[in-house]
Amino acid sequence: MKIREVLDKKVGNTEYTRYITTLPKDVVKESKLLGKELKARVEKGKIILEEV
């Protein structure tokens, strides 16, 4: 997997970007987080997603 930076929109001289990654289907199903509101945090060099 990779984290990709994509251009979201450009307003004047300001560019707004967002970051996208594709998660494996079995990991998403096992997590039971599909469709739920999540928050992300960084801990010891890892990105952690958790339910709000």
DSSP file (Angstrom, degrees, kcal/mol; ACC not computed):
  #  RESIDUE AA STRUCTURE BP1 BP2  ACC     N-H-->O    O-->H-N    N-H-->O    O-->H-N    TCO  KAPPA ALPHA  PHI   PSI    X-CA   Y-CA   Z-CA
    1    1 A M              0   0    0      0, 0.0     2,-0.3     0, 0.0    22,-0.1   0.000 360.0 360.0 360.0 151.7    0.0    0.0    0.0
    2    2 A K        -     0   0    0     20,-0.1     2,-0.6    18,-0.0    20,-0.4  -0.966 360.0-125.3-134.8 152.5    1.0    3.6   -0.6
    3    3 A I        -     0   0    0     -2,-0.3     2,-0.4    18,-0.1    18,-0.2  -0.900  32.4-158.0 -95.5 125.4   -0.3    6.9    0.6
    4    4 A R  E     -A   20   0A   0     16,-3.2    16,-2.7    -2,-0.6     2,-0.5  -0.862  10.1-143.0-109.0 139.8   -1.0    9.1   -2.5
    5    5 A E  E     -A   19   0A   0     -2,-0.4     2,-0.4    14,-0.2    14,-0.2  -0.886  25.8-178.8 -98.3 125.3   -1.2   12.9   -2.5
    6    6 A V  E     -A   18   0A   0     12,-2.8    12,-2.3    -2,-0.5     2,-0.5  -0.945  32.9-108.8-127.1 147.8   -3.9   14.2   -4.9
    7    7 A L  E     -A   17   0A   0     -2,-0.4    10,-0.3    10,-0.2     3,-0.1  -0.620  30.1-177.0 -74.0 122.0   -5.0   17.7   -5.8
    8    8 A D  E     -     0   0A   0      8,-3.1     2,-0.3    -2,-0.5     9,-0.2   0.924  61.9 -35.1 -84.9 -53.3   -8.4   18.3   -4.3
    9    9 A K  E     -A   16   0A   0      7,-1.5     7,-3.1     2,-0.0     2,-0.4  -0.979  48.5-132.1-163.2 164.5   -8.9   21.8   -5.8
   10   10 A K  E     -A   15   0A   0     -2,-0.3     2,-0.6     5,-0.2     5,-0.2  -0.992  16.0-175.1-127.9 124.2   -7.1   25.0   -6.7
   11   11 A V  E >   -A   14   0A   0      3,-2.7     3,-2.3    -2,-0.4     2,-0.3  -0.952  66.2 -50.3-120.8 109.6   -8.4   28.4   -5.6
   12   12 A G  T 3  S-     0   0    0     -2,-0.6     0, 0.0     1,-0.3     0, 0.0  -0.490 122.4 -22.1  63.4-125.1   -6.4   31.2   -7.0
   13   13 A N  T 3  S+     0   0    0     -2,-0.3     2,-0.5    -3,-0.1    -1,-0.3   0.430 118.9  98.1 -94.2  -0.5   -2.7   30.4   -6.2
   14   14 A T  E <   -A   11   0A   0     -3,-2.3    -3,-2.7     2,-0.0     2,-0.5  -0.780  57.2-159.7 -95.5 127.3   -3.6   28.1   -3.3
   15   15 A E  E     -A   10   0A   0     -2,-0.5     2,-0.5    -5,-0.2    -5,-0.2  -0.895   2.9-155.7-104.8 133.5   -3.7   24.3   -4.0
   16   16 A Y  E     -A    9   0A   0     -7,-3.1    -8,-3.1    -2,-0.5    -7,-1.5  -0.933  16.2-171.8-108.7 126.2   -5.6   22.1   -1.6
   17   17 A T  E     -A    7   0A   0     -2,-0.5     2,-0.3   -10,-0.3   -10,-0.2  -0.769   9.9-164.7-115.6 161.0   -4.5   18.5   -1.4
   18   18 A R  E     -A    6   0A   0    -12,-2.3   -12,-2.8    -2,-0.3     2,-0.4  -0.920  18.7-125.0-136.9 165.9   -5.8   15.3    0.2
   19   19 A Y  E     -A    5   0A   0     -2,-0.3     2,-0.4   -14,-0.2   -14,-0.2  -0.938  23.2-170.5-120.9 134.5   -4.3   12.0    0.9
   20   20 A I  E     +A    4   0A   0    -16,-2.7   -16,-3.2    -2,-0.4     2,-0.3  -0.956   8.8 174.0-127.6 139.7   -5.7    8.6   -0.3
   21   21 A T        -     0   0    0     -2,-0.4     2,-0.5   -18,-0.2   -18,-0.1  -0.983  26.1-131.7-137.7 151.2   -4.8    5.0    0.5
   22   22 A T        -     0   0    0    -20,-0.4   -20,-0.1    -2,-0.3    -2,-0.0  -0.905  21.7-154.1-104.6 125.6   -6.5    1.8   -0.5
   23   23 A L        -     0   0    0     -2,-0.5     2,-0.1     1,-0.1    -2,-0.0  -0.740  26.6-100.1 -99.2 146.4   -7.1   -0.7    2.2
   24   24 A P     >  -     0   0    0      0, 0.0     4,-1.9     0, 0.0     3,-0.4  -0.383  29.5-126.6 -63.4 140.3   -7.5   -4.5    1.7
   25   25 A K  H  > S+     0   0    0      1,-0.2     4,-2.5     2,-0.2     5,-0.2   0.883 107.0  52.2 -56.9 -44.5  -11.1   -5.6    1.7
   26   26 A D  H  > S+     0   0    0      1,-0.2     4,-2.2     2,-0.2    -1,-0.2   0.848 107.8  52.1 -65.6 -33.6  -10.6   -8.3    4.4
   27   27 A V  H  > S+     0   0    0     -3,-0.4     4,-1.7     2,-0.2    -1,-0.2   0.914 111.0  47.4 -67.1 -42.8   -9.0   -5.8    6.8
   28   28 A V  H  X>S+     0   0    0     -4,-1.9     4,-1.0     2,-0.2     5,-0.8   0.926 113.8  46.8 -65.2 -45.3  -11.9   -3.4    6.4
   29   29 A K  H ><5S+     0   0    0     -4,-2.5     3,-0.5     1,-0.2    -2,-0.2   0.908 112.4  50.1 -63.7 -41.7  -14.5   -6.1    6.9
   30   30 A E  H 3<5S+     0   0    0     -4,-2.2    -1,-0.2     1,-0.2    -2,-0.2   0.823 106.6  55.8 -66.4 -31.6  -12.7   -7.5   10.0
   31   31 A S  H 3<5S-     0   0    0     -4,-1.7    -1,-0.2    -5,-0.1    -2,-0.2   0.753  92.0-146.5 -73.5 -23.9  -12.4   -4.0   11.5
   32   32 A K  T <<5 +     0   0    0     -4,-1.0    -3,-0.1    -3,-0.5    -2,-0.1   0.801  66.0 116.3  59.1  31.0  -16.2   -3.4   11.4
   33   33 A L    > < +     0   0    0     -5,-0.8     3,-2.1     3,-0.1     2,-0.1   0.380  31.2 131.1-106.2   1.1  -15.5    0.3   10.8
   34   34 A L  T 3  S+     0   0    0     -6,-0.5     3,-0.1     1,-0.3    -6,-0.0  -0.367  81.5   6.4 -60.2 125.3  -17.0    0.5    7.3
   35   35 A G  T 3  S+     0   0    0      1,-0.3    -1,-0.3    -2,-0.1     2,-0.2   0.454 104.1 119.8  82.6   1.7  -19.3    3.5    7.2
   36   36 A K  S <  S-     0   0    0     -3,-2.1     2,-0.4     1,-0.1    -1,-0.3  -0.651  73.0-100.9 -99.0 157.3  -18.4    4.8   10.6
   37   37 A E        -     0   0    0     -2,-0.2    15,-2.1    -3,-0.1     2,-0.3  -0.617  47.3-170.6 -75.4 128.7  -16.9    8.2   11.5
   38   38 A L  E     -B   51   0B   0     -2,-0.4     2,-0.3    13,-0.2    13,-0.2  -0.819  17.1-156.3-120.9 158.5  -13.2    7.8   12.2
   39   39 A K  E     -B   50   0B   0     11,-2.7    11,-2.4    -2,-0.3     2,-0.4  -0.962  14.1-144.1-128.7 153.1  -10.3    9.9   13.5
   40   40 A A  E     +B   49   0B   0     -2,-0.3     2,-0.3     9,-0.2     9,-0.2  -0.894  19.3 171.5-118.7 145.7   -6.7    9.5   12.8
   41   41 A R  E     -B   48   0B   0      7,-1.9     7,-3.3    -2,-0.4     2,-0.5  -0.966  27.8-123.6-145.4 161.4   -3.6   10.0   15.0
   42   42 A V  E     +B   47   0B   0     -2,-0.3     2,-0.4     5,-0.2     5,-0.2  -0.916  28.1 173.5-110.4 132.6    0.1    9.3   14.8
   43   43 A E  E >   -B   46   0B   0      3,-2.5     3,-1.3    -2,-0.5    -2,-0.0  -0.943  69.1 -21.6-142.2 117.8    1.8    7.2   17.4
   44   44 A K  T 3  S-     0   0    0     -2,-0.4     3,-0.1     1,-0.3    -1,-0.0   0.871 128.1 -47.3  52.3  44.1    5.5    6.1   17.2
   45   45 A G  T 3  S+     0   0    0      1,-0.2     2,-0.4     0, 0.0    -1,-0.3   0.593 117.1 110.8  78.7  11.2    5.6    6.5   13.4
   46   46 A K  E <   -B   43   0B   0     -3,-1.3    -3,-2.5     2,-0.0     2,-0.6  -0.916  64.9-131.6-118.5 145.3    2.3    4.7   12.7
   47   47 A I  E     -B   42   0B   0     -2,-0.4     2,-0.5    -5,-0.2    -5,-0.2  -0.852  26.1-163.8 -93.3 125.2   -1.0    6.1   11.6
   48   48 A I  E     -B   41   0B   0     -7,-3.3    -7,-1.9    -2,-0.6     2,-0.4  -0.949   5.5-160.9-116.4 124.7   -3.9    4.8   13.8
   49   49 A L  E     +B   40   0B   0     -2,-0.5     2,-0.3    -9,-0.2    -9,-0.2  -0.875  18.9 169.6-102.2 134.2   -7.5    5.0   12.7
   50   50 A E  E     -B   39   0B   0    -11,-2.4   -11,-2.7    -2,-0.4     2,-0.1  -0.985  37.9 -95.8-144.4 155.0  -10.1    4.7   15.4
   51   51 A E  E      B   38   0B   0     -2,-0.3   -13,-0.2   -13,-0.2   -18,-0.0  -0.412 360.0 360.0 -69.2 141.4  -13.9    5.2   15.8
   52   52 A V              0   0    0    -15,-2.1    -1,-0.1    -2,-0.1   -14,-0.1   0.450 360.0 360.0 -77.4 360.0  -15.0    8.6   17.1
